Amino acid sequence: MGEPSGGSTVTGLSTIALLKVYADRGSDRIDMFRPFVEDAVAAYAEDSFTTEDLRALVKSRHGLEIPLDALKTILSCTGCQRDG
């Protein structure tokens, strides 16, 4: 019928392109998702959140469904902590 409206297609393509860049660089599979998680943490409006909340935000912002265990691993790294 028609083309999808909104920016979800563009966001999805951008996400795939960025993941390809990380894969081509030989990044660890977990590390490939770190920028998307860091973006969601920075964008989260609340002072605290659950991993499920963050997972939903990553999905809405980037179209990625990151498994909870992988998300917990990413959050446990020092580079993913929210300042303040």
TORRORO-196472 format. One record per atom (N, C-alpha, C, CB): x, y, z; atom name. Coordinates in Angstrom, 3 decimals. Atoms other than C-alpha are relative to their C-alpha. Glycine has a CB too. Layout:
<atoms>
{x=X, y=Y, z=Z, atom=CA}
...
</atoms>
This chain:
<atoms>
{x=0.833, y=-1.178, z=0.000, atom=N}
{x=0.000, y=0.000, z=0.000, atom=CA}
{x=0.877, y=1.240, z=0.000, atom=C}
{x=-0.947, y=-0.001, z=1.204, atom=CB}
{x=-0.778, y=-1.220, z=-0.069, atom=N}
{x=1.928, y=3.023, z=1.247, atom=CA}
{x=1.274, y=-0.201, z=0.789, atom=C}
{x=-0.815, y=1.109, z=0.610, atom=CB}
{x=-1.234, y=0.012, z=-0.768, atom=N}
{x=5.252, y=3.819, z=2.793, atom=CA}
{x=-0.318, y=0.227, z=1.477, atom=C}
{x=0.984, y=1.076, z=-0.524, atom=CB}
{x=0.229, y=-0.255, z=-1.414, atom=N}
{x=5.469, y=3.715, z=6.591, atom=CA}
{x=0.242, y=1.463, z=0.323, atom=C}
{x=0.897, y=-0.888, z=0.861, atom=CB}
{x=-0.178, y=-1.392, z=-0.391, atom=N}
{x=5.082, y=7.099, z=8.196, atom=CA}
{x=0.910, y=0.083, z=1.212, atom=C}
{x=-1.356, y=0.665, z=0.297, atom=CB}
{x=-0.856, y=-0.209, z=-1.163, atom=N}
{x=7.386, y=8.573, z=10.816, atom=CA}
{x=1.430, y=-0.379, z=-0.285, atom=C}
{x=-0.509, y=-0.788, z=1.179, atom=CB}
{x=-1.419, y=0.234, z=0.162, atom=N}
{x=11.057, y=8.065, z=11.400, atom=CA}
{x=0.454, y=-1.394, z=0.381, atom=C}
{x=0.745, y=0.978, z=0.793, atom=CB}
{x=-0.423, y=1.313, z=-0.465, atom=N}
{x=11.013, y=4.420, z=12.494, atom=CA}
{x=0.849, y=-0.723, z=-1.028, atom=C}
{x=-1.202, y=-0.838, z=0.350, atom=CB}
{x=-0.793, y=0.656, z=1.026, atom=N}
{x=12.356, y=3.176, z=9.163, atom=CA}
{x=1.401, y=0.589, z=-0.057, atom=C}
{x=-0.681, y=0.120, z=-1.361, atom=CB}
{x=-1.306, y=-0.654, z=0.020, atom=N}
{x=15.151, y=5.735, z=9.149, atom=CA}
{x=0.801, y=-0.390, z=1.231, atom=C}
{x=-0.156, y=1.528, z=-0.076, atom=CB}
{x=-0.687, y=0.382, z=-1.233, atom=N}
{x=16.013, y=4.964, z=12.767, atom=CA}
{x=0.489, y=-1.433, z=-0.099, atom=C}
{x=-0.926, y=0.166, z=1.219, atom=CB}
{x=-0.387, y=1.400, z=0.141, atom=N}
{x=16.061, y=1.236, z=12.035, atom=CA}
{x=1.183, y=-0.178, z=-0.926, atom=C}
{x=-1.161, y=-0.811, z=-0.505, atom=CB}
{x=-1.115, y=0.086, z=0.941, atom=N}
{x=18.359, y=1.660, z=9.041, atom=CA}
{x=1.274, y=0.587, z=0.596, atom=C}
{x=-0.349, y=0.719, z=-1.301, atom=CB}
{x=-1.159, y=-0.597, z=-0.656, atom=N}
{x=20.666, y=3.937, z=11.019, atom=CA}
{x=0.577, y=-0.943, z=1.043, atom=C}
{x=-0.377, y=1.332, z=0.646, atom=CB}
{x=-0.434, y=0.954, z=-1.018, atom=N}
{x=20.815, y=1.380, z=13.815, atom=CA}
{x=0.759, y=-1.152, z=-0.645, atom=C}
{x=-1.204, y=-0.533, z=0.796, atom=CB}
{x=-0.653, y=1.108, z=0.696, atom=N}
{x=21.682, y=-1.416, z=11.401, atom=CA}
{x=1.350, y=0.439, z=-0.557, atom=C}
{x=-0.896, y=-0.531, z=-1.132, atom=CB}
{x=-1.265, y=-0.510, z=0.540, atom=N}
{x=24.353, y=0.717, z=9.733, atom=CA}
{x=1.051, y=0.138, z=1.088, atom=C}
{x=-0.216, y=1.347, z=-0.684, atom=CB}
{x=-0.948, y=-0.165, z=-1.095, atom=N}
{x=25.960, y=1.549, z=13.060, atom=CA}
{x=0.460, y=-1.356, z=0.534, atom=C}
{x=-0.627, y=0.829, z=1.126, atom=CB}
{x=-0.389, y=1.338, z=-0.442, atom=N}
{x=25.900, y=-2.093, z=14.157, atom=CA}
{x=0.983, y=-0.639, z=-0.976, atom=C}
{x=-1.235, y=-0.888, z=0.156, atom=CB}
{x=-0.923, y=0.531, z=1.004, atom=N}
{x=27.614, y=-3.031, z=10.888, atom=CA}
{x=1.390, y=0.603, z=0.160, atom=C}
{x=-0.530, y=0.272, z=-1.411, atom=CB}
{x=-1.298, y=-0.645, z=-0.216, atom=N}
{x=30.365, y=-0.491, z=11.532, atom=CA}
{x=0.719, y=-0.655, z=1.175, atom=C}
{x=-0.176, y=1.519, z=0.252, atom=CB}
{x=-0.614, y=0.630, z=-1.169, atom=N}
{x=30.989, y=-1.984, z=14.982, atom=CA}
{x=0.426, y=-1.433, z=-0.313, atom=C}
{x=-0.973, y=0.014, z=1.189, atom=CB}
{x=-0.353, y=1.374, z=0.368, atom=N}
{x=30.955, y=-5.525, z=13.554, atom=CA}
{x=1.234, y=-0.021, z=-0.891, atom=C}
{x=-1.175, y=-0.689, z=-0.712, atom=CB}
{x=-1.164, y=-0.079, z=0.892, atom=N}
{x=33.417, y=-4.543, z=10.821, atom=CA}
{x=1.275, y=0.333, z=0.764, atom=C}
{x=-0.238, y=1.046, z=-1.086, atom=CB}
{x=-1.162, y=-0.341, z=-0.840, atom=N}
{x=35.731, y=-3.126, z=13.495, atom=CA}
{x=0.421, y=-1.149, z=0.893, atom=C}
{x=-0.308, y=1.214, z=0.856, atom=CB}
{x=-0.318, y=1.140, z=-0.840, atom=N}
{x=35.652, y=-6.457, z=15.277, atom=CA}
{x=-0.412, y=0.188, z=1.448, atom=C}
{x=1.457, y=-0.281, z=-0.068, atom=CB}
{x=0.459, y=-0.249, z=-1.366, atom=N}
{x=33.839, y=-5.129, z=18.333, atom=CA}
{x=-0.642, y=-1.249, z=0.597, atom=C}
{x=-0.993, y=1.167, z=0.026, atom=CB}
{x=0.676, y=1.041, z=-0.746, atom=N}
{x=32.662, y=-7.542, z=20.969, atom=CA}
{x=-1.498, y=0.156, z=-0.209, atom=C}
{x=0.368, y=0.059, z=1.507, atom=CB}
{x=1.444, y=-0.082, z=0.260, atom=N}
{x=28.998, y=-8.391, z=20.469, atom=CA}
{x=-0.732, y=0.829, z=1.041, atom=C}
{x=-0.601, y=-1.390, z=-0.048, atom=CB}
{x=0.626, y=-0.815, z=-1.046, atom=N}
{x=28.039, y=-6.857, z=23.792, atom=CA}
{x=0.340, y=1.466, z=-0.214, atom=C}
{x=0.455, y=-0.460, z=1.406, atom=CB}
{x=-0.428, y=-1.388, z=0.206, atom=N}
{x=30.072, y=-3.723, z=23.074, atom=CA}
{x=-0.722, y=0.669, z=-1.169, atom=C}
{x=1.498, y=0.047, z=-0.237, atom=CB}
{x=0.711, y=-0.572, z=1.142, atom=N}
{x=28.179, y=-3.257, z=19.800, atom=CA}
{x=-1.286, y=0.709, z=0.422, atom=C}
{x=-0.321, y=-1.089, z=-1.012, atom=CB}
{x=1.271, y=-0.565, z=-0.450, atom=N}
{x=25.035, y=-2.445, z=21.768, atom=CA}
{x=0.173, y=1.117, z=1.028, atom=C}
{x=-0.861, y=-1.090, z=0.585, atom=CB}
{x=-0.254, y=-0.983, z=-1.052, atom=N}
{x=26.686, y=-0.179, z=24.360, atom=CA}
{x=-0.440, y=1.420, z=-0.379, atom=C}
{x=1.469, y=0.004, z=0.339, atom=CB}
{x=0.414, y=-1.375, z=0.317, atom=N}
{x=26.120, y=3.127, z=22.453, atom=CA}
{x=-1.517, y=0.211, z=0.068, atom=C}
{x=0.492, y=0.370, z=-1.381, atom=CB}
{x=1.452, y=-0.115, z=-0.040, atom=N}
{x=22.397, y=2.426, z=22.214, atom=CA}
{x=-0.506, y=0.032, z=1.434, atom=C}
{x=-0.647, y=-1.154, z=-0.760, atom=CB}
{x=0.370, y=0.004, z=-1.411, atom=N}
{x=22.160, y=1.664, z=25.920, atom=CA}
{x=0.408, y=1.324, z=0.648, atom=C}
{x=0.660, y=-1.194, z=0.736, atom=CB}
{x=-0.452, y=-1.277, z=-0.555, atom=N}
{x=24.229, y=4.734, z=26.822, atom=CA}
{x=-0.926, y=1.141, z=-0.414, atom=C}
{x=1.435, y=0.300, z=-0.451, atom=CB}
{x=0.936, y=-1.023, z=0.470, atom=N}
{x=21.916, y=6.877, z=24.690, atom=CA}
{x=-1.301, y=-0.048, z=0.796, atom=C}
{x=-0.290, y=-0.184, z=-1.499, atom=CB}
{x=1.255, y=0.138, z=-0.750, atom=N}
{x=18.849, y=5.492, z=26.453, atom=CA}
{x=0.163, y=0.433, z=1.448, atom=C}
{x=-0.496, y=-1.442, z=-0.053, atom=CB}
{x=-0.251, y=-0.428, z=-1.384, atom=N}
{x=20.396, y=6.008, z=29.899, atom=CA}
{x=0.030, y=1.520, z=0.072, atom=C}
{x=1.336, y=-0.593, z=0.532, atom=CB}
{x=-0.101, y=-1.470, z=0.013, atom=N}
{x=21.233, y=9.620, z=29.022, atom=CA}
{x=-1.356, y=0.656, z=-0.241, atom=C}
{x=0.991, y=0.456, z=-1.077, atom=CB}
{x=1.299, y=-0.578, z=0.348, atom=N}
{x=17.731, y=10.207, z=27.653, atom=CA}
{x=-1.079, y=-0.286, z=1.035, atom=C}
{x=-0.445, y=-0.518, z=-1.337, atom=CB}
{x=1.040, y=0.382, z=-0.962, atom=N}
{x=15.879, y=8.617, z=30.569, atom=CA}
{x=-0.331, y=1.177, z=0.905, atom=C}
{x=0.450, y=-1.216, z=0.843, atom=CB}
{x=0.449, y=-1.189, z=-0.728, atom=N}
{x=13.835, y=11.272, z=32.325, atom=CA}
{x=0.027, y=-0.183, z=1.518, atom=C}
{x=-1.400, y=0.364, z=-0.437, atom=CB}
{x=0.063, y=0.271, z=-1.435, atom=N}
{x=13.728, y=9.615, z=35.745, atom=CA}
{x=1.406, y=-0.207, z=0.571, atom=C}
{x=-0.878, y=-1.238, z=0.276, atom=CB}
{x=-1.271, y=0.230, z=-0.662, atom=N}
{x=16.533, y=9.362, z=38.288, atom=CA}
{x=0.331, y=-1.483, z=0.118, atom=C}
{x=-0.013, y=0.631, z=1.367, atom=CB}
{x=-0.224, y=1.438, z=-0.089, atom=N}
{x=16.061, y=5.615, z=38.582, atom=CA}
{x=-0.933, y=-0.706, z=-0.972, atom=C}
{x=-0.219, y=-0.513, z=1.449, atom=CB}
{x=0.786, y=0.772, z=0.958, atom=N}
{x=14.738, y=2.939, z=36.273, atom=CA}
{x=0.354, y=-1.467, z=0.157, atom=C}
{x=0.254, y=0.480, z=-1.461, atom=CB}
{x=-0.269, y=1.430, z=-0.008, atom=N}
{x=14.499, y=-0.814, z=35.965, atom=CA}
{x=0.641, y=-0.382, z=-1.331, atom=C}
{x=-1.304, y=-0.818, z=0.251, atom=CB}
{x=-0.569, y=0.462, z=1.263, atom=N}
{x=16.298, y=-2.834, z=33.329, atom=CA}
{x=-1.105, y=-0.190, z=-1.041, atom=C}
{x=0.781, y=-1.317, z=0.206, atom=CB}
{x=1.117, y=0.155, z=0.926, atom=N}
{x=12.890, y=-3.558, z=31.810, atom=CA}
{x=-0.411, y=1.354, z=-0.594, atom=C}
{x=-1.196, y=-0.656, z=0.713, atom=CB}
{x=0.303, y=-1.348, z=0.493, atom=N}
{x=12.181, y=0.197, z=31.573, atom=CA}
{x=1.015, y=0.434, z=-1.048, atom=C}
{x=-0.022, y=1.008, z=1.159, atom=CB}
{x=-1.068, y=-0.398, z=0.908, atom=N}
{x=15.527, y=0.794, z=29.919, atom=CA}
{x=-0.060, y=-0.800, z=-1.287, atom=C}
{x=1.362, y=-0.175, z=0.664, atom=CB}
{x=0.129, y=0.856, z=1.186, atom=N}
{x=15.047, y=-2.136, z=27.561, atom=CA}
{x=-1.101, y=0.528, z=-0.921, atom=C}
{x=-0.304, y=-1.463, z=0.412, atom=CB}
{x=1.096, y=-0.555, z=0.797, atom=N}
{x=11.731, y=-0.648, z=26.423, atom=CA}
{x=0.410, y=1.313, z=-0.667, atom=C}
{x=-1.239, y=0.221, z=0.878, atom=CB}
{x=-0.447, y=-1.269, z=0.576, atom=N}
{x=13.367, y=2.752, z=25.874, atom=CA}
{x=0.978, y=-0.235, z=-1.148, atom=C}
{x=0.653, y=0.877, z=1.078, atom=CB}
{x=-0.914, y=0.338, z=1.098, atom=N}
{x=16.174, y=1.222, z=23.778, atom=CA}
{x=-0.805, y=-0.464, z=-1.212, atom=C}
{x=1.012, y=-1.102, z=0.438, atom=CB}
{x=0.826, y=0.479, z=1.108, atom=N}
{x=13.524, y=-0.525, z=21.703, atom=CA}
{x=-0.742, y=1.149, z=-0.674, atom=C}
{x=-0.998, y=-1.048, z=0.496, atom=CB}
{x=0.762, y=-1.100, z=0.594, atom=N}
{x=11.464, y=2.644, z=21.204, atom=CA}
{x=0.897, y=0.994, z=-0.725, atom=C}
{x=-0.796, y=0.719, z=1.070, atom=CB}
{x=-0.911, y=-0.974, z=0.613, atom=N}
{x=14.493, y=4.827, z=20.380, atom=CA}
{x=0.776, y=-0.575, z=-1.179, atom=C}
{x=0.972, y=0.515, z=1.036, atom=CB}
{x=-0.904, y=0.572, z=0.997, atom=N}
{x=16.498, y=2.373, z=18.270, atom=CA}
{x=-0.527, y=-1.251, z=-0.686, atom=C}
{x=1.297, y=-0.317, z=0.639, atom=CB}
{x=0.562, y=1.186, z=0.624, atom=N}
{x=14.267, y=-0.560, z=17.391, atom=CA}
{x=0.736, y=-1.285, z=0.344, atom=C}
{x=-0.011, y=0.176, z=-1.469, atom=CB}
{x=-0.771, y=1.171, z=-0.417, atom=N}
{x=16.532, y=-2.994, z=19.237, atom=CA}
{x=-0.607, y=-0.633, z=1.238, atom=C}
{x=1.456, y=0.380, z=0.265, atom=CB}
{x=0.431, y=0.743, z=-1.185, atom=N}
{x=15.343, y=-5.681, z=21.622, atom=CA}
{x=1.215, y=-0.715, z=0.558, atom=C}
{x=-1.153, y=-1.014, z=-0.334, atom=CB}
{x=-1.198, y=0.565, z=-0.613, atom=N}
{x=18.350, y=-6.377, z=23.798, atom=CA}
{x=-0.440, y=-0.945, z=1.109, atom=C}
{x=0.944, y=1.122, z=0.554, atom=CB}
{x=0.352, y=0.920, z=-1.089, atom=N}
{x=18.082, y=-9.484, z=26.004, atom=CA}
{x=0.378, y=0.599, z=1.356, atom=C}
{x=0.703, y=-1.366, z=-0.194, atom=CB}
{x=-0.223, y=-0.590, z=-1.324, atom=N}
{x=17.870, y=-8.579, z=29.696, atom=CA}
{x=1.378, y=-0.332, z=0.564, atom=C}
{x=-1.069, y=-0.475, z=0.965, atom=CB}
{x=-1.320, y=0.348, z=-0.531, atom=N}
{x=21.032, y=-10.489, z=30.625, atom=CA}
{x=1.095, y=0.805, z=-0.688, atom=C}
{x=0.269, y=-1.502, z=-0.168, atom=CB}
{x=-0.982, y=-0.820, z=0.720, atom=N}
{x=22.997, y=-8.664, z=27.916, atom=CA}
{x=-0.072, y=1.446, z=0.474, atom=C}
{x=-0.237, y=-0.076, z=-1.526, atom=CB}
{x=0.177, y=-1.370, z=-0.472, atom=N}
{x=21.544, y=-5.350, z=29.071, atom=CA}
{x=0.617, y=0.174, z=1.394, atom=C}
{x=-1.499, y=0.371, z=0.025, atom=CB}
{x=-0.595, y=-0.059, z=-1.340, atom=N}
{x=22.567, y=-6.085, z=32.670, atom=CA}
{x=1.522, y=-0.002, z=-0.078, atom=C}
{x=-0.484, y=-1.180, z=0.857, atom=CB}
{x=-1.450, y=0.019, z=0.191, atom=N}
{x=26.100, y=-6.882, z=31.481, atom=CA}
{x=0.495, y=1.366, z=-0.447, atom=C}
{x=0.399, y=-1.071, z=-1.027, atom=CB}
{x=-0.388, y=-1.326, z=0.490, atom=N}
{x=26.289, y=-3.587, z=29.598, atom=CA}
{x=-0.084, y=1.024, z=1.122, atom=C}
{x=-0.893, y=0.429, z=-1.183, atom=CB}
{x=0.183, y=-0.959, z=-1.090, atom=N}
{x=24.965, y=-1.661, z=32.597, atom=CA}
{x=1.038, y=-0.169, z=1.102, atom=C}
{x=-1.389, y=-0.141, z=0.585, atom=CB}
{x=-0.979, y=0.233, z=-1.064, atom=N}
{x=27.539, y=-3.240, z=34.899, atom=CA}
{x=1.374, y=0.575, z=-0.327, atom=C}
{x=0.124, y=-1.483, z=0.267, atom=CB}
{x=-1.300, y=-0.576, z=0.363, atom=N}
{x=30.426, y=-1.700, z=32.944, atom=CA}
{x=0.088, y=1.431, z=0.514, atom=C}
{x=0.216, y=-0.039, z=-1.538, atom=CB}
{x=-0.174, y=-1.323, z=-0.580, atom=N}
{x=31.880, y=1.535, z=34.257, atom=CA}
{x=-0.380, y=1.104, z=-0.966, atom=C}
{x=1.422, y=0.186, z=0.447, atom=CB}
{x=0.301, y=-1.043, z=0.977, atom=N}
{x=31.315, y=3.474, z=31.032, atom=CA}
{x=-1.477, y=0.274, z=-0.192, atom=C}
{x=0.588, y=-0.361, z=-1.301, atom=CB}
{x=1.436, y=-0.143, z=0.216, atom=N}
{x=27.554, y=3.072, z=31.214, atom=CA}
{x=-0.723, y=0.611, z=1.190, atom=C}
{x=-0.601, y=-1.336, z=-0.316, atom=CB}
{x=0.629, y=-0.563, z=-1.190, atom=N}
{x=26.930, y=4.695, z=34.565, atom=CA}
{x=-0.415, y=1.441, z=-0.262, atom=C}
{x=0.953, y=-0.075, z=1.211, atom=CB}
{x=0.499, y=-1.366, z=0.136, atom=N}
{x=24.869, y=7.868, z=34.659, atom=CA}
{x=0.767, y=0.906, z=0.942, atom=C}
{x=-1.521, y=0.072, z=0.287, atom=CB}
{x=-0.689, y=-0.982, z=-0.841, atom=N}
{x=26.729, y=10.910, z=35.951, atom=CA}
{x=-1.000, y=0.646, z=0.949, atom=C}
{x=0.705, y=1.079, z=-0.868, atom=CB}
{x=0.854, y=-0.704, z=-0.953, atom=N}
{x=25.338, y=12.547, z=39.078, atom=CA}
{x=-0.674, y=-0.954, z=0.843, atom=C}
{x=-0.996, y=0.870, z=-0.667, atom=CB}
</atoms>
